[in-house]
């Protein structure tokens, strides 16, 4: 088989160690393998980089296992070309697997050009990706805290959530604050309603009757404090994301052509794809035509139905509802 890289190195990365296999093809056509093991501390990885440079190795490859490949990639990418491959594509045949055997296998695949490089976004997009994914995690935690409040109210038989559409709006928070402060009279609690909710005062008086105790007040207060903290953190993340995407305004403008995609999903799409030209190439190859992005990025009816049939995914999950 044709050798693409006469000198290359395969890395098998673990949390505390990196096994490197240097593969060199000499002028006589003989292949030499040299294996070494390094730690994952900064000094050990620098030593690995110095060894690669001393051996005139221009390219290395490794699997994208968890997050363990990231520090190795960040340190080596400035010294040599680093190829990060999909573990599903690099996987060996079942048998005796060792760290040295895995590193040798990766080096063998790399030497013959059989590893397809994974897309590694530039640092700006990586930072945007970290922020958007952190925001998703915070929103999910906030939702869990709100559900915890509703569960506690159900335990007390306070059915205010059946009357108030948004329990965590202004009126709902006023009633919760009064309950936590010790107010138990349904009429005085219902009088805290504002705006159009005042039309439902009789229903509120019935819904606010329950067995609310000091124990429930402490539980709800803790959940509300967590919600307020998460709201502040999400707001700060939104500001940081806005600063990062400001130089990317042309690409954000381009994403406006996607039906049904608002500002936040645009940021998520940009942080995931990294480069919209990759989506353009995928759209050109799409059987649905060049007017559609590949599902599920395109939210039109045609693309959604095709993606649903292919992946057996409910429409609610596909549309993020």
Buried (B, 14 or more C-beta within 10 A) or exposed (E): EEBEBEBBBBBBBBEEBBBBBBBBBEEEEEEEBEBBBBEBEEEBBBBBBEBBEEEEBBBBBBBBEEEBBBBBBEBBEEBBBBBBBEEEEBEEEEEEEEBBBBBBBBBBBBBEBBBEEEEBBEEBBBBBBEBBEBBEEBBEBBEEBBEBBBEBBEBBEBBBBEBBEEBBEEBBBBBBBBBBEEBBEBEEBBBBBEEEBEEBBEBBBEBBBBEBEEEBBEBBBEBBEBBEBBEEBBEEBBEBBEEBBEEBEEBBEBBEEBEEBEBBBBBBBBBBBBBBEEBEEEBEEBEBEEEBBBBBBBBBEEBBEBBBEEEEBEEEEBEEE
